[in-house]
Amino acid sequence: MKIGLQLKFKLVNTFLILLIMLNITSLYFIYDLYTYDELLAYLPDNSIKSDSPRSLAIILFIGTLINILYVYISLISRLFTAPG
């Protein structure tokens, strides 16, 4: 029973670390999106629609930072508590 609990503890901690890494990777792509001046869409009636992605990028950036902080706090609190 103790071995299964330790395995579950390690598995959850590994998942949290992978989630932090995924969020850091998404920060890179969100920052890259922020550097675009505009996005163009070509509509079927041969017109062009343009939009700036900066407001969306700021919202995604803040949300991802909050997610990283939450997962990091969860990981640290799990590491300081012993399994079982």
C-alpha positions as CSV (number, residue, x, y, z in Angstrom):
1,M,0.0,0.0,0.0
2,K,2.9,2.4,0.8
3,I,4.6,1.7,-2.5
4,G,1.4,2.6,-4.4
5,L,1.1,5.9,-2.5
6,Q,4.7,6.8,-3.2
7,L,4.2,6.0,-6.9
8,K,1.1,8.2,-7.0
9,F,2.9,11.0,-5.3
10,K,5.8,10.9,-7.8
11,L,3.4,10.6,-10.7
12,V,1.5,13.7,-9.7
13,N,4.7,15.6,-9.0
14,T,6.0,14.7,-12.5
15,F,2.7,15.8,-14.1
16,L,2.9,19.1,-12.3
17,I,6.5,19.6,-13.5
18,L,5.4,18.8,-17.1
19,L,2.5,21.2,-16.8
20,I,4.9,24.0,-15.7
21,M,7.2,23.2,-18.7
22,L,4.2,23.3,-21.1
23,N,3.1,26.6,-19.7
24,I,6.6,28.1,-20.1
25,T,6.6,26.9,-23.7
26,S,3.3,28.5,-24.3
27,L,4.7,31.8,-22.9
28,Y,7.2,31.7,-25.7
29,F,4.5,31.4,-28.4
30,I,2.3,34.1,-26.7
31,Y,5.3,36.5,-26.7
32,D,5.8,35.7,-30.3
33,L,2.1,36.5,-31.0
34,Y,2.6,39.8,-29.2
35,T,5.3,40.9,-31.6
36,Y,2.9,40.7,-34.6
37,D,1.6,44.1,-35.8
38,E,-1.6,42.7,-37.4
39,L,-3.2,39.6,-38.6
40,L,-4.8,39.5,-42.0
41,A,-7.8,37.5,-43.1
42,Y,-8.8,37.3,-46.8
43,L,-12.6,37.0,-47.0
44,P,-14.6,35.2,-49.8
45,D,-15.8,38.5,-51.3
46,N,-12.1,39.5,-51.9
47,S,-11.9,42.0,-49.0
48,I,-9.3,42.0,-46.3
49,K,-10.0,42.0,-42.6
50,S,-7.1,43.0,-40.3
51,D,-6.9,42.8,-36.5
52,S,-4.2,43.4,-33.9
53,P,-3.5,40.4,-31.7
54,R,-1.9,42.4,-28.9
55,S,-4.9,42.6,-26.6
56,L,-5.5,38.8,-26.9
57,A,-1.8,38.2,-26.3
58,I,-1.8,40.2,-23.1
59,I,-4.8,38.3,-21.8
60,L,-3.2,35.0,-22.6
61,F,0.1,36.0,-21.2
62,I,-1.4,37.1,-17.8
63,G,-3.5,33.9,-17.7
64,T,-0.5,31.7,-18.4
65,L,1.6,33.5,-15.7
66,I,-1.2,33.0,-13.2
67,N,-1.5,29.3,-14.2
68,I,2.3,28.8,-13.7
69,L,2.2,30.5,-10.3
70,Y,-0.7,28.3,-9.2
71,V,0.9,25.0,-10.4
72,Y,4.2,26.0,-8.9
73,I,2.6,26.7,-5.5
74,S,0.8,23.4,-5.7
75,L,4.0,21.6,-6.5
76,I,6.0,23.2,-3.7
77,S,3.3,22.5,-1.1
78,R,3.2,18.8,-2.2
79,L,7.0,18.6,-2.0
80,F,7.1,19.9,1.6
81,T,4.4,17.4,2.7
82,A,5.4,13.8,3.1
83,P,3.3,11.2,1.2
84,G,1.0,9.2,3.4
